Amino acid sequence: DGGITQSPKYLFRKEGQNVTLSCEQNLNHDAMYWYRQDPGQGLRLIYYSQIVNDFQKGDIAEGYSVSREKKESFPLTVTSAQKNPTAFYLCASSMGQTDGYTFGSGTRLTVV
Amino acid sequence: GQQLNQSPQSMFIQEGEDVSMNCTSSSIFNTWLWYKQDPGEGPVLLIALYKAGELTSNGRLTAQFGITRKDSFLNISASIPSDVGIYFCAPQINSGGGADGLTFGKGTHLIIQP
């Protein structure tokens, strides 16, 4: 079955360490997205990619980096420059502009 | 920038009650999407609306795309325990420029009391 997979489900890191969150999809979707979710804040867009080897900053890109070397994969790195990295991170993909998104099940990152 | 307001922020209801939530914006949109997020999971698309005035049902769920194209509502009839979760609206402009990121409302947290 096609879907979008995020790993790991839970991640703990020490303050000052970079950490990379994985997102893989086998839906043959062109576009992929990363969102951050905090209580009471809804979903905020970090980065998105419409095609391979291209990506754009979203509303809260500072302290994050991404790559899109393969259509199936869109990893997110949370760098030490991100001041408040503890959050629930959601990856999504879509075929086109008018289609809804398919979301992964999320990664809960806790930085201590 | 556009303002997107989703209300209510949370709802505490009894099982069997009907639920109503809405989103309003200062901007005009071509598409309204409604998502549901179960605790600890990613959102799942419930209903998509593509035309002003459109009224669409999906089981106990009914959603409408406002005539002004600036708002939408979602109703849930006869709520059951599995309706618990966070509901998000996500309007889209579809400007033809590519698959930009959706903007989501801040969500309506539905809690069903026993």
Chai-1 contact restraints between the chains, C-beta under 6 A:
chainA,res_idxA,chainB,res_idxB,connection_type,confidence,min_distance_angstrom,max_distance_angstrom,comment,restraint_id
A,A31,B,A99,contact,1.0,0.0,6.0,A-B,restraint_1
A,Y33,B,G101,contact,1.0,0.0,6.0,A-B,restraint_2
A,G42,B,F104,contact,1.0,0.0,6.0,A-B,restraint_3
A,G42,B,K106,contact,1.0,0.0,6.0,A-B,restraint_4
A,G42,B,G107,contact,1.0,0.0,6.0,A-B,restraint_5
A,L43,B,F104,contact,1.0,0.0,6.0,A-B,restraint_6
A,L45,B,G101,contact,1.0,0.0,6.0,A-B,restraint_7
A,Y48,B,G101,contact,1.0,0.0,6.0,A-B,restraint_8
A,Q50,B,G98,contact,1.0,0.0,6.0,A-B,restraint_9
A,Q50,B,A99,contact,1.0,0.0,6.0,A-B,restraint_10
A,G58,B,G101,contact,1.0,0.0,6.0,A-B,restraint_11
A,L90,B,G42,contact,1.0,0.0,6.0,A-B,restraint_12
A,S94,B,A99,contact,1.0,0.0,6.0,A-B,restraint_13
A,Q97,B,N94,contact,1.0,0.0,6.0,A-B,restraint_14
A,Q97,B,A99,contact,1.0,0.0,6.0,A-B,restraint_15
A,T98,B,N94,contact,1.0,0.0,6.0,A-B,restraint_16
A,G100,B,L33,contact,1.0,0.0,6.0,A-B,restraint_17
A,G100,B,L45,contact,1.0,0.0,6.0,A-B,restraint_18
A,G100,B,A48,contact,1.0,0.0,6.0,A-B,restraint_19
A,F103,B,G42,contact,1.0,0.0,6.0,A-B,restraint_20
A,F103,B,P43,contact,1.0,0.0,6.0,A-B,restraint_21
A,G104,B,G42,contact,1.0,0.0,6.0,A-B,restraint_22
A,S105,B,E41,contact,1.0,0.0,6.0,A-B,restraint_23
A,S105,B,G42,contact,1.0,0.0,6.0,A-B,restraint_24
A,G106,B,G42,contact,1.0,0.0,6.0,A-B,restraint_25
